[in-house]
Amino acid sequence: MNTSALDTSLLDRAVADVRAEAASWSATPLSERIGLLERLQSRAVSRAAEMAGAGSRAKGYGPDSPWAAEDWMGGPWALVQNAAALLHVLRRIAAGRDPLDARSVHEENGRTRVDVFPATRWDTLLLNGFTAQVWMRPGVTAEQTRARAAGEYRGRQGDPAVALVLGAGNVAAITALDILHKLYAEGQVVVAKMNPVNAYLRPHFEYVFAEFVERGWLRFVDGGAAEGAYLCRHGGVDAIHVTGSDRTHDAIVWGTDEHAGRRRREDLPLLGKPLSSELGGVSPCIVAPGPWSDADFRFQAEHIVTSKMNNSGHNCIASQILVLPRDWDGCERLLEEIRKVLRKLPARADYYPGAADRLASVRAAHPTAEAHGDDCRLLVPDITDHDDVLITDEVFGSALGVVRLPGRTPAEFLRHAVDFANDKLPGTLGATLIVHPRTEKAHREAVRNALADLRYGTLGVNCWSGVGFLLGYTPWGAFPGHTRQDIGSGIGFVHNAFMLEDIEKTVLRAPFTPAPRGLVKGDPSLSPRPPYFVTHRTALSTVERLTRFTAAPSLTKLPALFAAALRG
């Protein structure tokens, strides 16, 4: 790389600053780390409105827009929720307890699994009916799982080191959560390079992380690809974490010159330092046939549209392919309800750089694609060519494709759907499965086999898999098995408050039917329409209250929070 026109002095200084204090962070006692995290939560809440408002304005709408709830959910709330998850685990360790409750680790069907959510009574109350279970890799025992958890705090602390976090430009909390993971789970001080798309967040992050910056454990820098490449190759950087695309990873590891292909084929990387990554892909939402009611069709249409249109589809985990049973009589009914939701959503544009070109490629491949709402929400209702651009490329925008697969029974359809998702769709970050409780009860083995066979880092059952990004207790990353020569959706897991090792996947579950309807439909829970739904009428006020509650839970805050949630 030619660095002759690049002023590297600020970058060099940032690396030198944190390297000089790496040992002091390693020596910081647990009690002090807990205090730092508690104060970080308070600072995040005090800056929450400004942080979320900055995101709203950058995306083209005001801080009081219905869309602004996403900027709270994917910004301040995600940050305080992940900090709360870490605090729960660290306080257990500080009290002399194991990070994992012994009852949460068990073996099912010859595999070790860990119940990670709900972790507290507040979790049970606020997300009633939501659960998360981490499946460990084959051969890992329950005893090994318990013994290896939170090694940074149980006699296996790593050497002092400097990590480079290459921030993401789409969701505000990503960079902040990657910083927390490097500091707290891996014990490394951090240089965080802001993504140019959301570099406006830097002053907010510097305020929230002020104590870490003042102590020399964290530095923020700006810049684009050149600055990122320079830092990756910097001798003072020991490890790297990147959120982006496979192209970003390959440029870092193999370069972009005429020799890059040869280096990759011969496995001759430009970097020898550890590099973890979260790189997205083409995520499916699989819908099993079942005895759905009119209300079920409406609710699940809102759910599916949310999984696609959250953040205008600029999410690595956005549902891009809706997989439907070809012979199900509910197919067209569901699609019609999806169209209704798409038409009713408030107008907004895809803001992420390159989105217009990517959507144009979808329109070119599908001249008759349906355009809904503000005409940038595209629906391609019947893809038959498995080399279609929506199947082969991550669009990272507001386009949803539909693939219909055969299967006379739910079991047959699920086998076809699993094979299609595993073998045809690039990436292994996350997948969503929507299945009626009566269907699952009647075909329990088929659903169990589908969950076991789907090769994704996060599976959501009646829950958009993107929720796994938010909870903190749930590890976030690609299904294991990618290599630097075939990087797919990346290598490694972040968040992961219990600091588990040997992870294969996380399975999230949520109620198929919201309260109160679920109470009389055999799907009981106290959860109404989730506030992350794009159709939630009071999502903004709900998430504002939820953010403040999460940072400082109190019974006195519950009535207003529940009232806002129920009005939605």
Stockholm file with secondary structure:
# STOCKHOLM 1.0

chainA/1-568         MNTSALDTSLLDRAVADVRAEAASWSATPLSERIGLLERLQSRAVSRAAEMAGAGSRAKGYGPDSPWAAEDWMGGPWALVQNAAALLHVLRRIAAGRDPLDARSVHEENGRTRVDVFPATRWDTLLLNGFTAQVWMRPGVTAEQTRARAAGEYRGRQGDPAVALVLGAGNVAAITALDILHKLYAEGQVVVAKMNPVNAYLRPHFEYVFAEFVERGWLRFVDGGAAEGAYLCRHGGVDAIHVTGSDRTHDAIVWGTDEHAGRRRREDLPLLGKPLSSELGGVSPCIVAPGPWSDADFRFQAEHIVTSKMNNSGHNCIASQILVLPRDWDGCERLLEEIRKVLRKLPARADYYPGAADRLASVRAAHPTAEAHGDDCRLLVPDITDHDDVLITDEVFGSALGVVRLPGRTPAEFLRHAVDFANDKLPGTLGATLIVHPRTEKAHREAVRNALADLRYGTLGVNCWSGVGFLLGYTPWGAFPGHTRQDIGSGIGFVHNAFMLEDIEKTVLRAPFTPAPRGLVKGDPSLSPRPPYFVTHRTALSTVERLTRFTAAPSLTKLPALFAAALRG
#=GR chainA/1-568 SS CCCTTCCCHHHHHHHHHHHHTHHHHHTCCHHHHHHHHHHHHHHHHHTHHHHHHHHHHHTTSCTTSTTHHHHHIIIIIHHHHHHHHHHHHHHHHHTTCCSSCGGGEEEETTEEEEEEESCSHHHHHHTTTCEEEEEECTTCCHHHHHHHTTGGGTTCCCCCCEEEEECCSSCHHHHHHHHHIIIIISCCEEEEECCGGGGGGHHHHHHHTHHHHHTTSEEEECCCHHHHHHHHTCTTCCEEEEESCHHHHHHHHHCSSTTHHHHHHHTCCSCCSCEEEECCCCEEEEECCCCCCHHHHHHHHHHHHHHHHGGGGCSTTCEEEEEEETTCTTHHHHHHHHHHHHHHSCCCCCCSTTHHHHHHHHHHHCTTCEEETTTTEEEEEEECCTTCHHHHSCCCSSEEEEEEECCSSHHHHHHHHHHHHHHHSCCCSEEEEECCHHHHHHTHHHHHHHHHHCCCSEEEESSCTTHHHHSSSSEEECCTTCBTTBCTTCSCEEECTTCCSSEEEEEEECCSSCTTGGGGTTCCCSCCSCTTSTTCTTHHHHHHHHHHHHHSCCGGGHHHHHHHHHHC
#=GC SS_cons         CCCTTCCCHHHHHHHHHHHHTHHHHHTCCHHHHHHHHHHHHHHHHHTHHHHHHHHHHHTTSCTTSTTHHHHHIIIIIHHHHHHHHHHHHHHHHHTTCCSSCGGGEEEETTEEEEEEESCSHHHHHHTTTCEEEEEECTTCCHHHHHHHTTGGGTTCCCCCCEEEEECCSSCHHHHHHHHHIIIIISCCEEEEECCGGGGGGHHHHHHHTHHHHHTTSEEEECCCHHHHHHHHTCTTCCEEEEESCHHHHHHHHHCSSTTHHHHHHHTCCSCCSCEEEECCCCEEEEECCCCCCHHHHHHHHHHHHHHHHGGGGCSTTCEEEEEEETTCTTHHHHHHHHHHHHHHSCCCCCCSTTHHHHHHHHHHHCTTCEEETTTTEEEEEEECCTTCHHHHSCCCSSEEEEEEECCSSHHHHHHHHHHHHHHHSCCCSEEEEECCHHHHHHTHHHHHHHHHHCCCSEEEESSCTTHHHHSSSSEEECCTTCBTTBCTTCSCEEECTTCCSSEEEEEEECCSSCTTGGGGTTCCCSCCSCTTSTTCTTHHHHHHHHHHHHHSCCGGGHHHHHHHHHHC
//
